[in-house]
Amino acid sequence: MTHFPISFFGVAFGFQVLHLFIFPVCFELATNVSLITGTAMLIPTTLTGWRTWKGSYMGARGQIFRRKISISLAMLGLSVPLTIWRAVFLNAFEDAPYSPWHWLYFAGNALLILGAIGEGIYGSRLSHR
């Protein structure tokens, strides 16, 4: 379950790039669905990560844990408003792929990808004995 949000945010970013440069409406819908699914999966993933940190690692104050927790909470703090904004203005960017709002949405997706990369890097450094 841990890697599902990362994959959905990656797919959302990919569809967003396709929508920006190729323009079919289906890519915008795919971006929205991927973002909603990634955000929905990020909530239990963050909670299970917190529980694992407290249980298996006894709440160790290592820098890896602080960074993973910070990144996860930042991704959650970005993805929830981004998802709500997209749900309220569903299909608002179909006809204007070069509008400033579209690029703001693209930047939000790009930040989620950077967060996913950071989570992957720090997660790969953990010892799961």
C-alpha positions as CSV (number, residue, x, y, z in Angstrom):
1,M,0.0,0.0,0.0
2,T,2.9,2.3,0.6
3,H,3.8,2.9,-3.0
4,F,0.3,3.4,-4.4
5,P,0.1,7.2,-3.8
6,I,3.5,7.6,-5.4
7,S,2.4,5.7,-8.5
8,F,-0.9,7.6,-8.8
9,F,0.8,11.0,-8.4
10,G,3.3,9.9,-11.1
11,V,0.4,9.0,-13.4
12,A,-1.4,12.2,-12.7
13,F,1.7,14.2,-13.6
14,G,2.1,12.2,-16.8
15,F,-1.4,12.8,-17.9
16,Q,-1.1,16.5,-17.0
17,V,1.9,16.8,-19.3
18,L,0.0,15.0,-22.0
19,H,-3.0,17.3,-21.6
20,L,-0.8,20.4,-21.7
21,F,0.9,19.5,-24.9
22,I,-1.5,17.2,-26.8
23,F,-4.8,18.7,-25.5
24,P,-7.3,15.8,-25.5
25,V,-9.9,16.2,-22.8
26,C,-9.5,12.6,-21.6
27,F,-6.1,13.4,-20.3
28,E,-7.6,16.0,-18.0
29,L,-10.1,13.6,-16.6
30,A,-7.4,10.9,-16.1
31,T,-5.3,13.5,-14.2
32,N,-8.2,14.3,-11.9
33,V,-9.0,10.6,-11.3
34,S,-5.3,9.8,-10.6
35,L,-5.0,12.8,-8.2
36,I,-8.1,11.9,-6.3
37,T,-7.0,8.3,-6.0
38,G,-3.5,9.2,-5.0
39,T,-4.8,11.6,-2.3
40,A,-7.3,9.0,-1.0
41,M,-4.4,6.5,-0.7
42,L,-2.0,9.0,0.9
43,I,-4.2,9.3,4.0
44,P,-4.1,5.6,5.1
45,T,-0.5,5.4,3.9
46,T,0.5,8.3,6.1
47,L,-1.3,6.8,9.1
48,T,0.2,3.3,8.6
49,G,3.7,4.9,8.2
50,W,3.2,6.8,11.5
51,R,2.1,3.6,13.2
52,T,5.1,1.7,11.9
53,W,7.4,4.4,13.0
54,K,6.0,4.4,16.5
55,G,5.7,0.6,16.7
56,S,8.6,-1.0,14.8
57,Y,11.1,1.9,15.2
58,M,9.9,3.0,18.7
59,G,9.5,6.6,17.6
60,A,13.2,7.0,16.8
61,R,14.2,10.6,16.2
62,G,16.4,9.8,13.3
63,Q,16.7,12.4,10.5
64,I,15.3,9.9,7.9
65,F,12.0,9.6,9.9
66,R,11.7,13.3,10.4
67,R,12.2,13.9,6.7
68,K,9.8,11.2,5.7
69,I,7.1,12.4,8.1
70,S,7.6,16.0,6.9
71,I,7.4,15.1,3.3
72,S,4.3,12.9,3.8
73,L,2.5,15.7,5.7
74,A,3.5,18.3,3.1
75,M,2.3,16.0,0.3
76,L,-1.0,15.5,2.2
77,G,-1.2,19.3,2.8
78,L,-0.8,20.0,-0.9
79,S,-2.8,17.1,-2.4
80,V,-6.0,17.6,-0.4
81,P,-6.5,21.3,-1.4
82,L,-5.4,20.5,-4.9
83,T,-7.9,17.7,-5.1
84,I,-10.7,19.8,-3.7
85,W,-9.9,22.6,-6.1
86,R,-10.0,20.2,-9.1
87,A,-13.3,18.6,-7.9
88,V,-14.9,22.0,-7.6
89,F,-13.7,23.2,-11.0
90,L,-14.0,19.9,-12.8
91,N,-13.3,20.2,-16.5
92,A,-12.5,23.9,-16.1
93,F,-9.2,23.6,-18.0
94,E,-10.4,21.7,-21.0
95,D,-10.5,24.7,-23.3
96,A,-7.7,26.7,-21.8
97,P,-4.6,24.5,-21.3
98,Y,-2.3,27.5,-21.3
99,S,-4.2,29.5,-18.6
100,P,-2.2,30.4,-15.5
101,W,-4.5,28.2,-13.4
102,H,-3.6,25.2,-15.5
103,W,0.1,25.9,-14.9
104,L,-0.5,26.3,-11.2
105,Y,-2.2,22.9,-11.2
106,F,0.8,21.5,-13.1
107,A,3.2,23.0,-10.6
108,G,1.2,21.3,-7.8
109,N,1.5,17.9,-9.5
110,A,5.2,18.5,-10.1
111,L,5.7,19.2,-6.3
112,L,3.8,15.9,-5.5
113,I,6.2,14.1,-7.8
114,L,9.2,15.6,-6.0
115,G,7.7,14.6,-2.7
116,A,7.2,11.1,-4.0
117,I,10.8,10.9,-5.1
118,G,11.9,12.2,-1.6
119,E,9.7,9.5,0.1
120,G,11.2,6.9,-2.1
121,I,14.8,8.0,-1.5
122,Y,14.4,8.1,2.3
123,G,12.3,4.9,2.4
124,S,15.0,3.0,0.6
125,R,17.5,3.9,3.3
126,L,15.5,2.3,6.1
127,S,16.5,-1.1,7.4
128,H,13.4,-3.3,7.6
129,R,14.8,-6.1,9.9
